[in-house]
């Protein structure tokens, strides 16, 4: 039963993909933006969710 979607989190400042995550259908509805550390920017930046 793996209905989970693989999602990526892309740094809004450098557009690099830094994090991968999974979430299930119930939470897949809304777009996520998370503040995460970007090793390229060397600081915490907003990361937006990319589908697929
Ligand atoms: Zn970055």
mmCIF file of the protein (N, C-alpha, C, O) and its ligand, coordinates in Angstrom:
data_MODEL
# 
_entry.id   MODEL 
# 
loop_
_entity.id 
_entity.type 
_entity.pdbx_number_of_molecules 
1 polymer     1 
2 non-polymer 1 
# 
_entity_poly.entity_id                      1 
_entity_poly.type                           'polypeptide(L)' 
_entity_poly.nstd_linkage                   no 
_entity_poly.nstd_monomer                   no 
_entity_poly.pdbx_seq_one_letter_code       
;(UNK)(UNK)(UNK)(UNK)(UNK)(UNK)(UNK)(UNK)(UNK)(UNK)(UNK)(UNK)(UNK)(UNK)(UNK)(UNK)
(UNK)(UNK)(UNK)(UNK)(UNK)(UNK)(UNK)(UNK)(UNK)(UNK)(UNK)(UNK)(UNK)(UNK)(UNK)(UNK)
(UNK)(UNK)(UNK)(UNK)(UNK)(UNK)(UNK)(UNK)(UNK)(UNK)(UNK)(UNK)(UNK)(UNK)(UNK)(UNK)
(UNK)(UNK)(UNK)(UNK)
;
_entity_poly.pdbx_seq_one_letter_code_can   XXXXXXXXXXXXXXXXXXXXXXXXXXXXXXXXXXXXXXXXXXXXXXXXXXXX 
_entity_poly.pdbx_strand_id                 A 
# 
loop_
_entity_poly_seq.entity_id 
_entity_poly_seq.num 
_entity_poly_seq.mon_id 
_entity_poly_seq.hetero 
1 1  UNK n 
1 2  UNK n 
1 3  UNK n 
1 4  UNK n 
1 5  UNK n 
1 6  UNK n 
1 7  UNK n 
1 8  UNK n 
1 9  UNK n 
1 10 UNK n 
1 11 UNK n 
1 12 UNK n 
1 13 UNK n 
1 14 UNK n 
1 15 UNK n 
1 16 UNK n 
1 17 UNK n 
1 18 UNK n 
1 19 UNK n 
1 20 UNK n 
1 21 UNK n 
1 22 UNK n 
1 23 UNK n 
1 24 UNK n 
1 25 UNK n 
1 26 UNK n 
1 27 UNK n 
1 28 UNK n 
1 29 UNK n 
1 30 UNK n 
1 31 UNK n 
1 32 UNK n 
1 33 UNK n 
1 34 UNK n 
1 35 UNK n 
1 36 UNK n 
1 37 UNK n 
1 38 UNK n 
1 39 UNK n 
1 40 UNK n 
1 41 UNK n 
1 42 UNK n 
1 43 UNK n 
1 44 UNK n 
1 45 UNK n 
1 46 UNK n 
1 47 UNK n 
1 48 UNK n 
1 49 UNK n 
1 50 UNK n 
1 51 UNK n 
1 52 UNK n 
# 
loop_
_struct_asym.id 
_struct_asym.entity_id 
A 1 
B 2 
# 
loop_
_chem_comp.id 
_chem_comp.type 
_chem_comp.mon_nstd_flag 
UNK 'L-peptide linking' . 
ZN  non-polymer         . 
# 
_pdbx_entity_nonpoly.entity_id   2 
_pdbx_entity_nonpoly.name        ? 
_pdbx_entity_nonpoly.comp_id     ZN 
# 
_pdbx_nonpoly_scheme.asym_id         B 
_pdbx_nonpoly_scheme.entity_id       2 
_pdbx_nonpoly_scheme.mon_id          ZN 
_pdbx_nonpoly_scheme.ndb_seq_num     1 
_pdbx_nonpoly_scheme.pdb_seq_num     101 
_pdbx_nonpoly_scheme.auth_seq_num    101 
_pdbx_nonpoly_scheme.pdb_mon_id      ZN 
_pdbx_nonpoly_scheme.auth_mon_id     ZN 
_pdbx_nonpoly_scheme.pdb_strand_id   A 
_pdbx_nonpoly_scheme.pdb_ins_code    . 
# 
loop_
_atom_site.group_PDB 
_atom_site.id 
_atom_site.type_symbol 
_atom_site.label_atom_id 
_atom_site.label_alt_id 
_atom_site.label_comp_id 
_atom_site.label_asym_id 
_atom_site.label_entity_id 
_atom_site.label_seq_id 
_atom_site.pdbx_PDB_ins_code 
_atom_site.Cartn_x 
_atom_site.Cartn_y 
_atom_site.Cartn_z 
_atom_site.occupancy 
_atom_site.B_iso_or_equiv 
_atom_site.pdbx_formal_charge 
_atom_site.auth_seq_id 
_atom_site.auth_comp_id 
_atom_site.auth_asym_id 
_atom_site.auth_atom_id 
_atom_site.pdbx_PDB_model_num 
ATOM   1   N  N  . UNK A 1 1  ? 0.823  -1.209 0.000  1.00 0.00 ? 1   UNK A N  1 
ATOM   2   C  CA . UNK A 1 1  ? 0.000  0.000  0.000  1.00 0.00 ? 1   UNK A CA 1 
ATOM   3   C  C  . UNK A 1 1  ? 0.857  1.259  0.000  1.00 0.00 ? 1   UNK A C  1 
ATOM   4   O  O  . UNK A 1 1  ? 0.892  1.975  1.001  1.00 0.00 ? 1   UNK A O  1 
ATOM   5   N  N  . UNK A 1 2  ? 1.529  1.536  -1.067 1.00 0.00 ? 2   UNK A N  1 
ATOM   6   C  CA . UNK A 1 2  ? 2.294  2.784  -1.045 1.00 0.00 ? 2   UNK A CA 1 
ATOM   7   C  C  . UNK A 1 2  ? 1.647  3.801  -1.977 1.00 0.00 ? 2   UNK A C  1 
ATOM   8   O  O  . UNK A 1 2  ? 1.939  3.868  -3.171 1.00 0.00 ? 2   UNK A O  1 
ATOM   9   N  N  . UNK A 1 3  ? 0.773  4.575  -1.389 1.00 0.00 ? 3   UNK A N  1 
ATOM   10  C  CA . UNK A 1 3  ? 0.109  5.648  -2.122 1.00 0.00 ? 3   UNK A CA 1 
ATOM   11  C  C  . UNK A 1 3  ? 0.852  6.968  -1.942 1.00 0.00 ? 3   UNK A C  1 
ATOM   12  O  O  . UNK A 1 3  ? 0.370  8.029  -2.339 1.00 0.00 ? 3   UNK A O  1 
ATOM   13  N  N  . UNK A 1 4  ? 1.990  6.883  -1.360 1.00 0.00 ? 4   UNK A N  1 
ATOM   14  C  CA . UNK A 1 4  ? 2.726  8.101  -1.067 1.00 0.00 ? 4   UNK A CA 1 
ATOM   15  C  C  . UNK A 1 4  ? 3.338  8.698  -2.323 1.00 0.00 ? 4   UNK A C  1 
ATOM   16  O  O  . UNK A 1 4  ? 3.724  7.985  -3.249 1.00 0.00 ? 4   UNK A O  1 
ATOM   17  N  N  . UNK A 1 5  ? 3.415  9.998  -2.334 1.00 0.00 ? 5   UNK A N  1 
ATOM   18  C  CA . UNK A 1 5  ? 4.056  10.698 -3.428 1.00 0.00 ? 5   UNK A CA 1 
ATOM   19  C  C  . UNK A 1 5  ? 5.441  11.146 -2.988 1.00 0.00 ? 5   UNK A C  1 
ATOM   20  O  O  . UNK A 1 5  ? 5.644  11.604 -1.863 1.00 0.00 ? 5   UNK A O  1 
ATOM   21  N  N  . UNK A 1 6  ? 6.352  11.006 -3.877 1.00 0.00 ? 6   UNK A N  1 
ATOM   22  C  CA . UNK A 1 6  ? 7.672  11.546 -3.597 1.00 0.00 ? 6   UNK A CA 1 
ATOM   23  C  C  . UNK A 1 6  ? 7.664  13.032 -3.950 1.00 0.00 ? 6   UNK A C  1 
ATOM   24  O  O  . UNK A 1 6  ? 7.303  13.424 -5.060 1.00 0.00 ? 6   UNK A O  1 
ATOM   25  N  N  . UNK A 1 7  ? 8.058  13.819 -3.013 1.00 0.00 ? 7   UNK A N  1 
ATOM   26  C  CA . UNK A 1 7  ? 8.097  15.246 -3.268 1.00 0.00 ? 7   UNK A CA 1 
ATOM   27  C  C  . UNK A 1 7  ? 9.497  15.787 -3.029 1.00 0.00 ? 7   UNK A C  1 
ATOM   28  O  O  . UNK A 1 7  ? 10.293 15.214 -2.285 1.00 0.00 ? 7   UNK A O  1 
ATOM   29  N  N  . UNK A 1 8  ? 9.766  16.880 -3.667 1.00 0.00 ? 8   UNK A N  1 
ATOM   30  C  CA . UNK A 1 8  ? 11.073 17.513 -3.546 1.00 0.00 ? 8   UNK A CA 1 
ATOM   31  C  C  . UNK A 1 8  ? 10.882 18.909 -2.990 1.00 0.00 ? 8   UNK A C  1 
ATOM   32  O  O  . UNK A 1 8  ? 9.846  19.545 -3.185 1.00 0.00 ? 8   UNK A O  1 
ATOM   33  N  N  . UNK A 1 9  ? 11.892 19.359 -2.306 1.00 0.00 ? 9   UNK A N  1 
ATOM   34  C  CA . UNK A 1 9  ? 11.864 20.733 -1.831 1.00 0.00 ? 9   UNK A CA 1 
ATOM   35  C  C  . UNK A 1 9  ? 12.986 21.520 -2.482 1.00 0.00 ? 9   UNK A C  1 
ATOM   36  O  O  . UNK A 1 9  ? 14.163 21.178 -2.374 1.00 0.00 ? 9   UNK A O  1 
ATOM   37  N  N  . UNK A 1 10 ? 12.588 22.572 -3.151 1.00 0.00 ? 10  UNK A N  1 
ATOM   38  C  CA . UNK A 1 10 ? 13.525 23.358 -3.933 1.00 0.00 ? 10  UNK A CA 1 
ATOM   39  C  C  . UNK A 1 10 ? 13.738 24.708 -3.266 1.00 0.00 ? 10  UNK A C  1 
ATOM   40  O  O  . UNK A 1 10 ? 12.779 25.386 -2.898 1.00 0.00 ? 10  UNK A O  1 
ATOM   41  N  N  . UNK A 1 11 ? 14.970 25.083 -3.118 1.00 0.00 ? 11  UNK A N  1 
ATOM   42  C  CA . UNK A 1 11 ? 15.317 26.378 -2.547 1.00 0.00 ? 11  UNK A CA 1 
ATOM   43  C  C  . UNK A 1 11 ? 14.819 27.492 -3.467 1.00 0.00 ? 11  UNK A C  1 
ATOM   44  O  O  . UNK A 1 11 ? 15.050 27.464 -4.676 1.00 0.00 ? 11  UNK A O  1 
ATOM   45  N  N  . UNK A 1 12 ? 14.137 28.462 -2.881 1.00 0.00 ? 12  UNK A N  1 
ATOM   46  C  CA . UNK A 1 12 ? 13.597 29.542 -3.715 1.00 0.00 ? 12  UNK A CA 1 
ATOM   47  C  C  . UNK A 1 12 ? 14.668 30.538 -4.128 1.00 0.00 ? 12  UNK A C  1 
ATOM   48  O  O  . UNK A 1 12 ? 14.454 31.345 -5.032 1.00 0.00 ? 12  UNK A O  1 
ATOM   49  N  N  . UNK A 1 13 ? 15.803 30.485 -3.481 1.00 0.00 ? 13  UNK A N  1 
ATOM   50  C  CA . UNK A 1 13 ? 16.841 31.452 -3.808 1.00 0.00 ? 13  UNK A CA 1 
ATOM   51  C  C  . UNK A 1 13 ? 17.806 30.955 -4.882 1.00 0.00 ? 13  UNK A C  1 
ATOM   52  O  O  . UNK A 1 13 ? 18.203 31.713 -5.767 1.00 0.00 ? 13  UNK A O  1 
ATOM   53  N  N  . UNK A 1 14 ? 18.178 29.684 -4.799 1.00 0.00 ? 14  UNK A N  1 
ATOM   54  C  CA . UNK A 1 14 ? 19.133 29.172 -5.792 1.00 0.00 ? 14  UNK A CA 1 
ATOM   55  C  C  . UNK A 1 14 ? 18.509 28.114 -6.713 1.00 0.00 ? 14  UNK A C  1 
ATOM   56  O  O  . UNK A 1 14 ? 19.161 27.624 -7.634 1.00 0.00 ? 14  UNK A O  1 
ATOM   57  N  N  . UNK A 1 15 ? 17.259 27.773 -6.458 1.00 0.00 ? 15  UNK A N  1 
ATOM   58  C  CA . UNK A 1 15 ? 16.539 26.785 -7.276 1.00 0.00 ? 15  UNK A CA 1 
ATOM   59  C  C  . UNK A 1 15 ? 17.136 25.385 -7.254 1.00 0.00 ? 15  UNK A C  1 
ATOM   60  O  O  . UNK A 1 15 ? 16.847 24.575 -8.136 1.00 0.00 ? 15  UNK A O  1 
ATOM   61  N  N  . UNK A 1 16 ? 17.953 25.096 -6.272 1.00 0.00 ? 16  UNK A N  1 
ATOM   62  C  CA . UNK A 1 16 ? 18.471 23.734 -6.176 1.00 0.00 ? 16  UNK A CA 1 
ATOM   63  C  C  . UNK A 1 16 ? 17.553 22.899 -5.287 1.00 0.00 ? 16  UNK A C  1 
ATOM   64  O  O  . UNK A 1 16 ? 16.896 23.400 -4.374 1.00 0.00 ? 16  UNK A O  1 
ATOM   65  N  N  . UNK A 1 17 ? 17.538 21.618 -5.594 1.00 0.00 ? 17  UNK A N  1 
ATOM   66  C  CA . UNK A 1 17 ? 16.699 20.715 -4.809 1.00 0.00 ? 17  UNK A CA 1 
ATOM   67  C  C  . UNK A 1 17 ? 17.535 20.105 -3.695 1.00 0.00 ? 17  UNK A C  1 
ATOM   68  O  O  . UNK A 1 17 ? 18.532 19.422 -3.933 1.00 0.00 ? 17  UNK A O  1 
ATOM   69  N  N  . UNK A 1 18 ? 17.103 20.371 -2.493 1.00 0.00 ? 18  UNK A N  1 
ATOM   70  C  CA . UNK A 1 18 ? 17.907 19.979 -1.344 1.00 0.00 ? 18  UNK A CA 1 
ATOM   71  C  C  . UNK A 1 18 ? 17.313 18.870 -0.500 1.00 0.00 ? 18  UNK A C  1 
ATOM   72  O  O  . UNK A 1 18 ? 18.036 18.157 0.195  1.00 0.00 ? 18  UNK A O  1 
ATOM   73  N  N  . UNK A 1 19 ? 16.004 18.721 -0.559 1.00 0.00 ? 19  UNK A N  1 
ATOM   74  C  CA . UNK A 1 19 ? 15.352 17.750 0.317  1.00 0.00 ? 19  UNK A CA 1 
ATOM   75  C  C  . UNK A 1 19 ? 14.332 16.940 -0.450 1.00 0.00 ? 19  UNK A C  1 
ATOM   76  O  O  . UNK A 1 19 ? 13.641 17.428 -1.344 1.00 0.00 ? 19  UNK A O  1 
ATOM   77  N  N  . UNK A 1 20 ? 14.269 15.694 -0.063 1.00 0.00 ? 20  UNK A N  1 
ATOM   78  C  CA . UNK A 1 20 ? 13.239 14.819 -0.596 1.00 0.00 ? 20  UNK A CA 1 
ATOM   79  C  C  . UNK A 1 20 ? 12.366 14.347 0.548  1.00 0.00 ? 20  UNK A C  1 
ATOM   80  O  O  . UNK A 1 20 ? 12.836 14.150 1.668  1.00 0.00 ? 20  UNK A O  1 
ATOM   81  N  N  . UNK A 1 21 ? 11.124 14.174 0.260  1.00 0.00 ? 21  UNK A N  1 
ATOM   82  C  CA . UNK A 1 21 ? 10.223 13.723 1.303  1.00 0.00 ? 21  UNK A CA 1 
ATOM   83  C  C  . UNK A 1 21 ? 9.092  12.926 0.674  1.00 0.00 ? 21  UNK A C  1 
ATOM   84  O  O  . UNK A 1 21 ? 8.933  12.889 -0.547 1.00 0.00 ? 21  UNK A O  1 
ATOM   85  N  N  . UNK A 1 22 ? 8.325  12.301 1.521  1.00 0.00 ? 22  UNK A N  1 
ATOM   86  C  CA . UNK A 1 22 ? 7.139  11.603 1.055  1.00 0.00 ? 22  UNK A CA 1 
ATOM   87  C  C  . UNK A 1 22 ? 5.942  12.097 1.826  1.00 0.00 ? 22  UNK A C  1 
ATOM   88  O  O  . UNK A 1 22 ? 6.039  12.442 3.004  1.00 0.00 ? 22  UNK A O  1 
ATOM   89  N  N  . UNK A 1 23 ? 4.838  12.128 1.166  1.00 0.00 ? 23  UNK A N  1 
ATOM   90  C  CA . UNK A 1 23 ? 3.622  12.382 1.904  1.00 0.00 ? 23  UNK A CA 1 
ATOM   91  C  C  . UNK A 1 23 ? 2.471  11.633 1.265  1.00 0.00 ? 23  UNK A C  1 
ATOM   92  O  O  . UNK A 1 23 ? 2.516  11.272 0.089  1.00 0.00 ? 23  UNK A O  1 
ATOM   93  N  N  . UNK A 1 24 ? 1.467  11.414 2.040  1.00 0.00 ? 24  UNK A N  1 
ATOM   94  C  CA . UNK A 1 24 ? 0.356  10.619 1.519  1.00 0.00 ? 24  UNK A CA 1 
ATOM   95  C  C  . UNK A 1 24 ? -0.713 11.514 0.900  1.00 0.00 ? 24  UNK A C  1 
ATOM   96  O  O  . UNK A 1 24 ? -0.631 12.741 0.948  1.00 0.00 ? 24  UNK A O  1 
ATOM   97  N  N  . UNK A 1 25 ? -1.691 10.879 0.332  1.00 0.00 ? 25  UNK A N  1 
ATOM   98  C  CA . UNK A 1 25 ? -2.711 11.616 -0.417 1.00 0.00 ? 25  UNK A CA 1 
ATOM   99  C  C  . UNK A 1 25 ? -3.462 12.645 0.424  1.00 0.00 ? 25  UNK A C  1 
ATOM   100 O  O  . UNK A 1 25 ? -3.850 13.707 -0.062 1.00 0.00 ? 25  UNK A O  1 
ATOM   101 N  N  . UNK A 1 26 ? -3.655 12.306 1.687  1.00 0.00 ? 26  UNK A N  1 
ATOM   102 C  CA . UNK A 1 26 ? -4.421 13.208 2.539  1.00 0.00 ? 26  UNK A CA 1 
ATOM   103 C  C  . UNK A 1 26 ? -3.750 14.576 2.687  1.00 0.00 ? 26  UNK A C  1 
ATOM   104 O  O  . UNK A 1 26 ? -4.426 15.603 2.759  1.00 0.00 ? 26  UNK A O  1 
ATOM   105 N  N  . UNK A 1 27 ? -2.461 14.580 2.729  1.00 0.00 ? 27  UNK A N  1 
ATOM   106 C  CA . UNK A 1 27 ? -1.760 15.849 2.918  1.00 0.00 ? 27  UNK A CA 1 
ATOM   107 C  C  . UNK A 1 27 ? -1.245 16.411 1.599  1.00 0.00 ? 27  UNK A C  1 
ATOM   108 O  O  . UNK A 1 27 ? -0.600 17.460 1.581  1.00 0.00 ? 27  UNK A O  1 
ATOM   109 N  N  . UNK A 1 28 ? -1.523 15.720 0.498  1.00 0.00 ? 28  UNK A N  1 
ATOM   110 C  CA . UNK A 1 28 ? -0.967 16.130 -0.793 1.00 0.00 ? 28  UNK A CA 1 
ATOM   111 C  C  . UNK A 1 28 ? -1.697 17.323 -1.403 1.00 0.00 ? 28  UNK A C  1 
ATOM   112 O  O  . UNK A 1 28 ? -1.284 17.844 -2.439 1.00 0.00 ? 28  UNK A O  1 
ATOM   113 N  N  . UNK A 1 29 ? -2.753 17.743 -0.777 1.00 0.00 ? 29  UNK A N  1 
ATOM   114 C  CA . UNK A 1 29 ? -3.588 18.773 -1.382 1.00 0.00 ? 29  UNK A CA 1 
ATOM   115 C  C  . UNK A 1 29 ? -2.939 20.154 -1.414 1.00 0.00 ? 29  UNK A C  1 
ATOM   116 O  O  . UNK A 1 29 ? -2.948 20.837 -2.438 1.00 0.00 ? 29  UNK A O  1 
ATOM   117 N  N  . UNK A 1 30 ? -2.395 20.538 -0.310 1.00 0.00 ? 30  UNK A N  1 
ATOM   118 C  CA . UNK A 1 30 ? -1.887 21.903 -0.266 1.00 0.00 ? 30  UNK A CA 1 
ATOM   119 C  C  . UNK A 1 30 ? -0.375 21.963 -0.467 1.00 0.00 ? 30  UNK A C  1 
ATOM   120 O  O  . UNK A 1 30 ? 0.374  21.077 -0.055 1.00 0.00 ? 30  UNK A O  1 
ATOM   121 N  N  . UNK A 1 31 ? 0.027  23.024 -1.106 1.00 0.00 ? 31  UNK A N  1 
ATOM   122 C  CA . UNK A 1 31 ? 1.448  23.247 -1.351 1.00 0.00 ? 31  UNK A CA 1 
ATOM   123 C  C  . UNK A 1 31 ? 2.155  23.623 -0.062 1.00 0.00 ? 31  UNK A C  1 
ATOM   124 O  O  . UNK A 1 31 ? 1.635  24.357 0.779  1.00 0.00 ? 31  UNK A O  1 
ATOM   125 N  N  . UNK A 1 32 ? 3.312  23.111 0.053  1.00 0.00 ? 32  UNK A N  1 
ATOM   126 C  CA . UNK A 1 32 ? 4.086  23.404 1.247  1.00 0.00 ? 32  UNK A CA 1 
ATOM   127 C  C  . UNK A 1 32 ? 5.258  24.318 0.932  1.00 0.00 ? 32  UNK A C  1 
ATOM   128 O  O  . UNK A 1 32 ? 5.895  24.229 -0.117 1.00 0.00 ? 32  UNK A O  1 
ATOM   129 N  N  . UNK A 1 33 ? 5.508  25.182 1.870  1.00 0.00 ? 33  UNK A N  1 
ATOM   130 C  CA . UNK A 1 33 ? 6.748  25.956 1.825  1.00 0.00 ? 33  UNK A CA 1 
ATOM   131 C  C  . UNK A 1 33 ? 7.383  25.870 3.193  1.00 0.00 ? 33  UNK A C  1 
ATOM   132 O  O  . UNK A 1 33 ? 6.778  26.223 4.205  1.00 0.00 ? 33  UNK A O  1 
ATOM   133 N  N  . UNK A 1 34 ? 8.591  25.402 3.204  1.00 0.00 ? 34  UNK A N  1 
ATOM   134 C  CA . UNK A 1 34 ? 9.254  25.193 4.481  1.00 0.00 ? 34  UNK A CA 1 
ATOM   135 C  C  . UNK A 1 34 ? 10.564 25.951 4.518  1.00 0.00 ? 34  UNK A C  1 
ATOM   136 O  O  . UNK A 1 34 ? 11.256 26.104 3.511  1.00 0.00 ? 34  UNK A O  1 
ATOM   137 N  N  . UNK A 1 35 ? 10.875 26.411 5.692  1.00 0.00 ? 35  UNK A N  1 
ATOM   138 C  CA . UNK A 1 35 ? 12.171 27.042 5.862  1.00 0.00 ? 35  UNK A CA 1 
ATOM   139 C  C  . UNK A 1 35 ? 13.179 25.976 6.247  1.00 0.00 ? 35  UNK A C  1 
ATOM   140 O  O  . UNK A 1 35 ? 13.076 25.345 7.299  1.00 0.00 ? 35  UNK A O  1 
ATOM   141 N  N  . UNK A 1 36 ? 14.147 25.793 5.379  1.00 0.00 ? 36  UNK A N  1 
ATOM   142 C  CA . UNK A 1 36 ? 15.150 24.765 5.608  1.00 0.00 ? 36  UNK A CA 1 
ATOM   143 C  C  . UNK A 1 36 ? 16.520 25.313 5.291  1.00 0.00 ? 36  UNK A C  1 
ATOM   144 O  O  . UNK A 1 36 ? 16.681 26.316 4.594  1.00 0.00 ? 36  UNK A O  1 
ATOM   145 N  N  . UNK A 1 37 ? 17.501 24.614 5.831  1.00 0.00 ? 37  UNK A N  1 
ATOM   146 C  CA . UNK A 1 37 ? 18.858 25.062 5.574  1.00 0.00 ? 37  UNK A CA 1 
ATOM   147 C  C  . UNK A 1 37 ? 19.292 24.648 4.176  1.00 0.00 ? 37  UNK A C  1 
ATOM   148 O  O  . UNK A 1 37 ? 19.196 23.478 3.805  1.00 0.00 ? 37  UNK A O  1 
ATOM   149 N  N  . UNK A 1 38 ? 19.769 25.619 3.407  1.00 0.00 ? 38  UNK A N  1 
ATOM   150 C  CA . UNK A 1 38 ? 20.311 25.327 2.082  1.00 0.00 ? 38  UNK A CA 1 
ATOM   151 C  C  . UNK A 1 38 ? 21.824 25.357 2.159  1.00 0.00 ? 38  UNK A C  1 
ATOM   152 O  O  . UNK A 1 38 ? 22.422 26.359 2.551  1.00 0.00 ? 38  UNK A O  1 
ATOM   153 N  N  . UNK A 1 39 ? 22.432 24.254 1.782  1.00 0.00 ? 39  UNK A N  1 
ATOM   154 C  CA . UNK A 1 39 ? 23.892 24.189 1.878  1.00 0.00 ? 39  UNK A CA 1 
ATOM   155 C  C  . UNK A 1 39 ? 24.567 25.028 0.802  1.00 0.00 ? 39  UNK A C  1 
ATOM   156 O  O  . UNK A 1 39 ? 25.736 25.394 0.927  1.00 0.00 ? 39  UNK A O  1 
ATOM   157 N  N  . UNK A 1 40 ? 23.829 25.324 -0.243 1.00 0.00 ? 40  UNK A N  1 
ATOM   158 C  CA . UNK A 1 40 ? 24.391 26.143 -1.331 1.00 0.00 ? 40  UNK A CA 1 
ATOM   159 C  C  . UNK A 1 40 ? 24.350 27.619 -0.961 1.00 0.00 ? 40  UNK A C  1 
ATOM   160 O  O  . UNK A 1 40 ? 25.308 28.354 -1.198 1.00 0.00 ? 40  UNK A O  1 
ATOM   161 N  N  . UNK A 1 41 ? 23.241 28.046 -0.384 1.00 0.00 ? 41  UNK A N  1 
ATOM   162 C  CA . UNK A 1 41 ? 23.116 29.435 0.061  1.00 0.00 ? 41  UNK A CA 1 
ATOM   163 C  C  . UNK A 1 41 ? 23.781 29.633 1.425  1.00 0.00 ? 41  UNK A C  1 
ATOM   164 O  O  . UNK A 1 41 ? 24.051 30.758 1.846  1.00 0.00 ? 41  UNK A O  1 
ATOM   165 N  N  . UNK A 1 42 ? 24.036 28.525 2.095  1.00 0.00 ? 42  UNK A N  1 
ATOM   166 C  CA . UNK A 1 42 ? 24.642 28.547 3.430  1.00 0.00 ? 42  UNK A CA 1 
ATOM   167 C  C  . UNK A 1 42 ? 23.808 29.322 4.436  1.00 0.00 ? 42  UNK A C  1 
ATOM   168 O  O  . UNK A 1 42 ? 24.332 30.009 5.314  1.00 0.00 ? 42  UNK A O  1 
ATOM   169 N  N  . UNK A 1 43 ? 22.522 29.195 4.288  1.00 0.00 ? 43  UNK A N  1 
ATOM   170 C  CA . UNK A 1 43 ? 21.619 29.811 5.252  1.00 0.00 ? 43  UNK A CA 1 
ATOM   171 C  C  . UNK A 1 43 ? 20.248 29.160 5.129  1.00 0.00 ? 43  UNK A C  1 
ATOM   172 O  O  . UNK A 1 43 ? 19.997 28.353 4.234  1.00 0.00 ? 43  UNK A O  1 
ATOM   173 N  N  . UNK A 1 44 ? 19.380 29.528 6.043  1.00 0.00 ? 44  UNK A N  1 
ATOM   174 C  CA . UNK A 1 44 ? 18.009 29.030 5.956  1.00 0.00 ? 44  UNK A CA 1 
ATOM   175 C  C  . UNK A 1 44 ? 17.238 29.845 4.924  1.00 0.00 ? 44  UNK A C  1 
ATOM   176 O  O  . UNK A 1 44 ? 17.238 31.076 4.954  1.00 0.00 ? 44  UNK A O  1 
ATOM   177 N  N  . UNK A 1 45 ? 16.594 29.146 4.028  1.00 0.00 ? 45  UNK A N  1 
ATOM   178 C  CA . UNK A 1 45 ? 15.809 29.802 2.992  1.00 0.00 ? 45  UNK A CA 1 
ATOM   179 C  C  . UNK A 1 45 ? 14.461 29.101 2.882  1.00 0.00 ? 45  UNK A C  1 
ATOM   180 O  O  . UNK A 1 45 ? 14.273 28.010 3.420  1.00 0.00 ? 45  UNK A O  1 
ATOM   181 N  N  . UNK A 1 46 ? 13.545 29.723 2.195  1.00 0.00 ? 46  UNK A N  1 
ATOM   182 C  CA . UNK A 1 46 ? 12.268 29.063 1.925  1.00 0.00 ? 46  UNK A CA 1 
ATOM   183 C  C  . UNK A 1 46 ? 12.472 28.015 0.840  1.00 0.00 ? 46  UNK A C  1 
ATOM   184 O  O  . UNK A 1 46 ? 13.100 28.263 -0.190 1.00 0.00 ? 46  UNK A O  1 
ATOM   185 N  N  . UNK A 1 47 ? 11.920 26.839 1.107  1.00 0.00 ? 47  UNK A N  1 
ATOM   186 C  CA . UNK A 1 47 ? 11.944 25.765 0.118  1.00 0.00 ? 47  UNK A CA 1 
ATOM   187 C  C  . UNK A 1 47 ? 10.522 25.465 -0.289 1.00 0.00 ? 47  UNK A C  1 
ATOM   188 O  O  . UNK A 1 47 ? 9.646  25.253 0.549  1.00 0.00 ? 47  UNK A O  1 
ATOM   189 N  N  . UNK A 1 48 ? 10.313 25.452 -1.565 1.00 0.00 ? 48  UNK A N  1 
ATOM   190 C  CA . UNK A 1 48 ? 8.964  25.139 -2.018 1.00 0.00 ? 48  UNK A CA 1 
ATOM   191 C  C  . UNK A 1 48 ? 8.887  23.701 -2.510 1.00 0.00 ? 48  UNK A C  1 
ATOM   192 O  O  . UNK A 1 48 ? 9.868  23.105 -2.953 1.00 0.00 ? 48  UNK A O  1 
ATOM   193 N  N  . UNK A 1 49 ? 7.699  23.189 -2.411 1.00 0.00 ? 49  UNK A N  1 
ATOM   194 C  CA . UNK A 1 49 ? 7.466  21.806 -2.784 1.00 0.00 ? 49  UNK A CA 1 
ATOM   195 C  C  . UNK A 1 49 ? 7.342  21.665 -4.293 1.00 0.00 ? 49  UNK A C  1 
ATOM   196 O  O  . UNK A 1 49 ? 6.666  22.456 -4.950 1.00 0.00 ? 49  UNK A O  1 
ATOM   197 N  N  . UNK A 1 50 ? 7.995  20.661 -4.827 1.00 0.00 ? 50  UNK A N  1 
ATOM   198 C  CA . UNK A 1 50 ? 7.835  20.313 -6.232 1.00 0.00 ? 50  UNK A CA 1 
ATOM   199 C  C  . UNK A 1 50 ? 7.217  18.941 -6.322 1.00 0.00 ? 50  UNK A C  1 
ATOM   200 O  O  . UNK A 1 50 ? 7.637  18.014 -5.629 1.00 0.00 ? 50  UNK A O  1 
ATOM   201 N  N  . UNK A 1 51 ? 6.243  18.811 -7.153 1.00 0.00 ? 51  UNK A N  1 
ATOM   202 C  CA . UNK A 1 51 ? 5.667  17.477 -7.371 1.00 0.00 ? 51  UNK A CA 1 
ATOM   203 C  C  . UNK A 1 51 ? 6.495  16.744 -8.421 1.00 0.00 ? 51  UNK A C  1 
ATOM   204 O  O  . UNK A 1 51 ? 6.883  17.324 -9.435 1.00 0.00 ? 51  UNK A O  1 
ATOM   205 N  N  . UNK A 1 52 ? 6.759  15.473 -8.172 1.00 0.00 ? 52  UNK A N  1 
ATOM   206 C  CA . UNK A 1 52 ? 7.550  14.603 -9.050 1.00 0.00 ? 52  UNK A CA 1 
ATOM   207 C  C  . UNK A 1 52 ? 8.986  15.061 -9.199 1.00 0.00 ? 52  UNK A C  1 
ATOM   208 O  O  . UNK A 1 52 ? 9.766  14.424 -9.908 1.00 0.00 ? 52  UNK A O  1 
HETATM 209 ZN ZN . ZN  B 2 .  ? 19.677 27.812 -1.889 1.00 0.00 ? 101 ZN  A ZN 1 
# 
